[in-house]
């Protein structure tokens, strides 16, 4: 029963993204960004705190490929703070990827990230090309942005969020280690 409910939630989210795609691509995002911690040891908010943000433009305004690149740049410091730790991976998409008959492009990848960020405000976006722990390059990867000491703890978080096995699993970012031992499926 729980799997059916989770499946319906995922299908409903996908349908919402599809139906509201234009709205998602043109709305202004005003919210809260995850603080990366003090810069260079100076005073500032610590991990887990948030800082209010407003955008001068929209996360999704303009060219979707540029918006994705901007988001990766915005999330880079937070992503680097997660290197070597386990974090739930919420999605991985590349232009041309077909999932359940739907072909993803930059606009739909951006919309997918926006939906994830609305549900999980700490979610961040990275490029698989920037880390050696991914099997393939060219993917935009959404991470929950919450570190865990073990892969089992990251996967337990996925379970607590009632996410499907294929939609959330433990990942460890690395710049030196390969993919082996840096992912744990649920």
C-alpha positions in Angstrom: 0.0 0.0 0.0 2.8 2.4 0.9 4.5 1.7 -2.4 1.3 2.5 -4.3 0.9 5.8 -2.4 4.5 6.7 -3.1 4.1 5.8 -6.8 1.0 7.9 -7.0 2.8 10.9 -5.4 5.7 10.6 -7.8 3.3 10.3 -10.8 1.3 13.3 -9.5 4.5 15.3 -9.1 5.6 14.4 -12.6 2.2 15.3 -14.0 2.3 18.6 -12.1 5.7 19.5 -13.5 4.5 18.6 -17.0 1.3 20.6 -16.7 2.9 23.6 -15.0 6.1 23.6 -16.9 5.6 27.0 -18.3 4.7 28.4 -14.9 7.8 26.7 -13.3 10.0 28.1 -16.1 8.9 31.7 -15.7 8.2 32.2 -12.0 10.5 34.1 -9.6 11.9 32.0 -6.8 12.2 33.7 -3.5 13.1 31.6 -0.6 15.8 30.3 1.7 19.3 29.1 0.7 21.4 26.7 2.7 24.4 28.5 4.2 27.7 26.9 3.5 29.2 27.9 6.9 31.6 30.6 7.8 34.0 31.8 5.1 37.7 31.4 5.8 37.0 30.9 9.5 35.3 34.2 9.8 32.0 34.8 11.6 28.9 33.7 9.8 26.1 31.2 9.9 27.1 27.6 10.5 26.0 24.5 8.7 22.4 23.8 8.9 21.5 27.5 9.3 19.7 29.3 6.5 20.1 32.8 5.1 17.2 34.5 3.4 17.7 35.2 -0.3 15.8 36.9 -3.0 16.8 36.7 -6.6 17.2 39.7 -8.8 15.9 37.5 -11.6 14.3 34.1 -11.5 16.0 30.8 -11.0 14.3 29.7 -14.1 14.4 32.9 -16.2 16.1 32.9 -19.5 18.0 30.1 -21.1 17.4 26.9 -19.0 21.0 25.6 -19.7 22.4 28.9 -18.3 20.0 28.7 -15.3 21.3 25.2 -14.6 24.9 26.4 -14.7 24.1 29.3 -12.4 22.4 27.0 -9.9 25.5 24.7 -9.9 27.7 27.8 -9.3 25.4 28.9 -6.5 25.5 25.5 -4.9 29.2 24.8 -5.4 30.4 25.8 -1.9 27.7 23.7 -0.3 28.5 20.8 -2.5 32.2 21.0 -1.7 31.4 20.9 2.0 29.7 17.5 1.3 32.7 15.9 -0.4 33.6 12.7 1.5 30.2 12.5 3.3 27.1 10.5 2.4 24.2 12.4 1.0 20.9 11.3 -0.5 20.8 11.6 -4.3 17.3 12.7 -5.4 17.8 12.7 -9.2 20.1 12.5 -12.1 19.1 13.8 -15.5 20.9 14.5 -18.8 19.5 16.1 -22.0 18.1 13.3 -24.2 17.5 10.9 -21.2 14.2 9.1 -21.6 12.3 8.2 -18.4 8.9 6.5 -18.7 8.5 7.8 -22.3 9.4 11.4 -21.4 12.6 12.9 -23.0 14.3 15.3 -20.7 15.8 18.6 -22.0 17.4 21.4 -20.0 14.0 23.1 -19.3 12.5 19.9 -17.9 15.6 19.1 -15.9 15.4 22.6 -14.4 11.7 22.1 -13.6 12.5 18.8 -12.0 15.2 20.4 -9.8 12.7 23.2 -8.9 10.2 20.7 -7.7 12.8 18.9 -5.7 14.0 22.1 -4.1 10.4 23.1 -3.2 10.0 19.8 -1.3 13.5 19.7 0.1 14.8 23.3 0.6 18.4 22.1 1.2 18.5 20.4 -2.2 21.5 21.4 -4.3 22.5 20.8 -8.0 25.8 19.5 -9.1 27.3 18.3 -12.4 28.5 14.7 -12.5 31.5 15.9 -14.6 32.8 17.7 -11.5 33.2 14.6 -9.3 35.0 11.3 -10.0 32.5 9.3 -7.9 29.9 9.3 -10.7 29.9 6.6 -13.4 29.0 8.9 -16.3 29.5 12.6 -17.1 27.0 15.0 -18.5 24.4 14.6 -15.8 22.7 17.3 -13.7 22.4 15.7 -10.2 20.1 16.8 -7.4 21.3 16.0 -3.9 19.4 16.5 -0.7 22.2 18.6 0.7 22.1 16.9 4.1 25.2 15.0 5.0 25.2 11.6 6.9 28.0 9.6 8.4 27.0 6.4 6.7 25.3 5.3 3.5 22.7 3.4 5.6 21.8 6.7 7.4 21.4 8.5 4.0 19.2 5.7 2.8 17.2 5.7 6.0 16.5 9.4 5.3 15.2 8.4 1.8 12.9 5.8 3.5 11.6 8.4 6.0 10.7 10.7 3.1 8.8 7.8 1.4 10.8 8.1 -1.8 10.9 5.3 -4.2 14.1 3.1 -4.3 15.1 4.4 -7.8 14.4 8.1 -6.8 16.7 8.3 -3.7 19.8 6.5 -2.6 23.1 7.2 -0.8 25.9 8.9 -2.7 29.3 10.1 -1.7 31.0 12.9 -3.6 34.7 12.6 -4.3 37.3 14.3 -6.5 39.8 11.4 -6.2 37.8 8.1 -5.7 36.0 6.4 -8.5 32.3 5.3 -8.5 33.0 1.9 -6.8 32.0 2.1 -3.1 30.6 5.6 -3.4 26.9 4.7 -4.1 24.6 2.4 -2.1 21.2 1.5 -3.6 18.3 0.9 -1.3 
